[in-house]
Amino acid sequence: MATLGEMSAGVAHELNQPLSVIGTGSDYLRKCVERKRSIDPEALLQVARELNEQVERARRIIAHLREFGRKHEVSAQSISLNDPITGVLGLLGQQLAVHDIQVRTELDPGLPLVLGDVNRLEQVFINLVMNARDAIEQRREEAGGPEGLIEIKSFTQGGQVVVTVSDNGTGIAPADQDRIFQPFFTSKEVGKGTGLGLSISYGIVRDFGGSIAVESQPGQGATFRLSFPALREAAA
């Protein structure tokens, strides 16, 4: 539920765009009818196609949110870590754009499979992306700083499937880096963090035989590194 709460703002932004296009298109058609203006068939077809595309986009977002929030028995399956990453960016991409935060991805299309659960790993990546967003916003408030940037990479290294999530936010103080995965620890201001997100993420990663670590320098951003044992079969 905490993760769904964090995600709600991103979903609202994602749904706002197709709803805005649908509203504009329907308003155009309404005005044409009220003013008894003839509508060029090509223009009408273009509006109809755009409305249909935006309805389908909203349907996909809602379906994804329902699947994310659905209670189901969690079991480890063979998955590609690229799937939860792209799923999360599909939900939060518009929110990050509104916050003037650029997202760069370098995802290995031939990434070996790992044992995991897409739904639970989406929770992990949502938390990491939200934390990166908050760190970038905090840096802007305190010192201005450069354009916000989040980089997500997936690759293999030494028999492990690795994902790194990096940002150019405020960074993490050395004294806090050994504590950030502890329950209820947070470096955020009162009312801006529960201190549970990274602790829950740590538990999820460990449940699937993985590890999570952080590298950071204050004022220079942070990089979270997730590693999972690769299965022998390669991703299709």
Sequence and secondary structure as in RCSB ss.txt:
>XXXX:A:sequence
MATLGEMSAGVAHELNQPLSVIGTGSDYLRKCVERKRSIDPEALLQVARELNEQVERARRIIAHLREFGRKHEVS
AQSISLNDPITGVLGLLGQQLAVHDIQVRTELDPGLPLVLGDVNRLEQVFINLVMNARDAIEQRREEAGGPEGLI
EIKSFTQGGQVVVTVSDNGTGIAPADQDRIFQPFFTSKEVGKGTGLGLSISYGIVRDFGGSIAVESQPGQGATFR
LSFPALREAAA
>XXXX:A:secstr
 HHHHHHHHHHHHHHHHHHHHHHHHHHHHHHHHHTT    HHHHHHHHHHHHHHHHHHHHHHHHHHHHH      
 EEE THHHHHHHHHHHHHHHHHTTEEEEEEE TT B EEE HHHHHHHHHHHHHHHHHHHHHHHHHH  S EEE
EEEEEEETTEEEEEEEE SS   HHHHTTTTSTT   S TTS  S HHHHHHHHHHHTT EEEEEE TTS EEEE
EEEE  SSB  
